[in-house]
């Protein structure tokens, strides 16, 4: 499935966060000439027939569908709930807009691990990564139940679901920072240096 279309899933890039640690809208931050949102959209577009963006409020200048966060939710779980309800496919791949190093090979590896599960997420540095993950539409009731209980943790959602957590030894190849999120000015400076190295 490396590089091949994943036909039973849609993809959503979540950019509804408040970007408090960055101090400005992360999705619009430029990383070597392109915004973080554009870079994450570039990752998923070759793999999924349906790609859309999860937003807290409408964004100008996007050439794909925008799905507003589910009411009552706070944080990324509101975007996951809205995206699962919107998607027409049995599966949804969720990616945060501040993760420009995620590889298509990793996404393919996660797709192959879905069999019989409600969610699949990689583990990085000992921690599950729910914002680089596949969720079955069957997970939607559990997502909504957590919002009703005001239990907004996506890590907790993974605990509620029949989730497959893919250890780092099964997906990591070479570059060691594939799942780094660019959510601070220091992280942005680091990412710019890495992208510039690739362009040399």
C-alpha positions in Angstrom: 0.0 0.0 0.0 3.1 2.3 0.0 2.2 5.2 -2.2 -1.1 3.6 -3.3 -4.5 5.1 -2.9 -6.3 4.1 0.3 -9.8 3.8 -1.1 -11.9 3.0 2.0 -10.8 6.1 3.9 -11.0 9.9 3.7 -8.5 12.2 5.3 -9.0 15.3 7.4 -6.3 17.8 8.4 -7.2 19.4 11.7 -6.4 23.1 12.0 -8.9 24.3 14.6 -6.5 24.8 17.4 -5.8 28.1 19.1 -2.0 27.9 18.6 -1.3 29.4 22.0 2.2 28.0 22.2 3.1 29.3 18.7 1.6 32.7 19.4 0.0 32.9 16.0 -2.1 30.7 13.7 0.0 27.5 13.1 -1.8 26.5 10.0 -0.8 29.7 8.2 2.9 29.7 9.4 5.3 29.5 6.5 7.8 26.7 6.4 10.3 27.2 3.6 7.8 28.9 1.3 4.7 26.9 2.1 2.3 27.0 5.0 2.1 24.1 7.5 -1.4 23.5 6.3 -0.4 23.3 2.7 2.5 20.9 3.6 0.2 18.5 5.5 -2.4 18.6 2.7 0.4 17.7 0.3 1.1 14.6 2.3 -2.4 13.2 2.2 -3.7 14.2 -1.2 -2.0 11.5 -3.2 -3.3 8.8 -0.8 -7.0 9.7 -0.4 -9.8 10.5 -2.8 -11.5 12.7 -0.3 -9.5 15.2 1.7 -10.9 18.0 3.8 -10.0 20.4 6.6 -11.3 20.5 10.1 -11.7 24.1 11.3 -12.9 26.1 14.3 -14.1 28.9 12.0 -14.1 29.2 8.2 -10.7 29.8 6.5 -10.2 31.9 3.3 -8.3 30.6 0.3 -8.7 26.9 0.7 -9.5 24.7 -2.3 -11.0 21.8 -0.3 -14.1 21.3 1.9 -14.0 22.8 5.4 -15.8 21.0 8.2 -16.5 23.0 11.4 -15.8 21.5 14.8 -18.6 19.6 16.5 -20.5 21.7 19.0 -19.9 21.0 22.6 -16.4 19.7 22.1 -13.1 21.3 23.0 -9.8 20.7 21.4 -9.0 18.1 18.6 -11.8 15.7 19.6 -14.3 18.3 18.3 -12.7 18.1 14.9 -12.5 14.3 15.0 -16.2 14.1 15.8 -17.2 16.4 13.0 -15.0 14.7 10.5 -16.2 11.2 11.3 -19.8 12.4 10.9 -18.9 14.1 7.6 -16.9 11.4 5.9 -18.7 9.0 3.6 -16.0 6.3 3.9 -15.8 3.5 6.5 -12.5 5.0 7.7 -11.0 8.4 8.4 -7.4 9.3 8.6 -6.7 12.2 11.0 -3.6 14.4 10.7 -2.8 17.5 12.6 -1.8 20.5 10.5 1.5 21.0 12.4 3.1 17.7 11.4 4.8 18.2 8.1 7.3 15.3 8.4 4.8 12.5 8.4 5.6 10.1 5.6 3.2 8.4 3.2 5.0 5.1 4.1 3.9 5.5 7.7 0.3 6.2 6.7 0.4 3.0 4.6 1.8 1.0 7.5 -1.1 2.3 9.7 -3.6 1.5 7.0 -2.4 -2.1 6.9 -2.9 -2.5 10.7 -6.6 -1.6 10.7 -8.1 -5.1 10.4 -10.9 -5.6 12.9 -10.0 -2.5 15.0 -11.7 0.8 15.6 -8.6 2.9 15.6 -4.9 2.6 14.7 -2.2 5.0 15.9 1.6 4.9 16.0 3.6 5.1 19.2 6.4 7.6 19.3 8.8 7.9 22.2 6.5 5.7 24.2 3.4 7.8 23.7 0.5 7.0 21.3 -0.1 9.7 18.7 -3.9 10.1 18.2 -3.5 13.0 15.7 -1.7 10.7 13.2 -4.3 8.0 13.2 -7.0 6.1 11.5 -10.5 6.0 13.1 -13.4 3.7 12.0 -16.8 5.4 11.6 -17.8 2.8 14.2 -15.9 4.9 16.7 -18.2 7.9 16.3 -20.6 6.9 19.2 -17.6 6.7 21.6 -16.3 10.0 20.4 -19.7 11.7 21.0 -20.1 10.0 24.4 -16.8 11.5 25.5 -17.9 14.9 24.4 -21.2 14.5 26.2 -19.2 13.7 29.4 -16.8 16.6 28.7 -14.0 14.1 28.6 -12.1 15.6 25.7 -8.8 13.6 25.7 -8.0 11.8 22.5 -5.6 9.6 24.5 -8.6 8.6 26.6 -10.5 8.0 23.4 -7.9 5.5 22.3 -8.3 3.7 25.6 -12.1 3.6 25.0 -11.8 2.0 21.6 -10.5 -1.3 20.3 -7.3 0.4 19.1 -4.1 -1.0 17.6 -1.1 0.9 18.8 1.8 0.4 16.3 5.2 0.4 18.1 8.0 2.6 16.9 10.0 -0.5 15.9 7.4 -1.4 13.3 7.2 1.9 11.5 10.3 4.0 12.1 12.8 4.2 9.2 15.8 6.5 9.2 14.6 10.0 10.0 13.9 10.1 13.7 11.5 13.1 14.0 8.7 12.1 11.7 6.0 12.7 14.3 7.3 16.0 15.6 4.7 18.7 15.8 5.7 22.2 15.0 3.8 24.1 17.8 6.4 26.6 19.1 8.7 29.1 17.5 11.7 27.0 18.5 10.2 23.9 16.8 9.6 26.0 13.7 13.2 27.1 13.6 14.3 23.5 13.9 11.9 22.4 11.2 13.2 25.1 8.8 16.7 23.9 9.3 15.7 20.3 8.5 13.8 21.3 5.3 16.7 23.5 4.2 19.0 20.5 4.7 16.8 18.4 2.4 16.9 21.0 -0.3 20.7 21.2 -0.5 
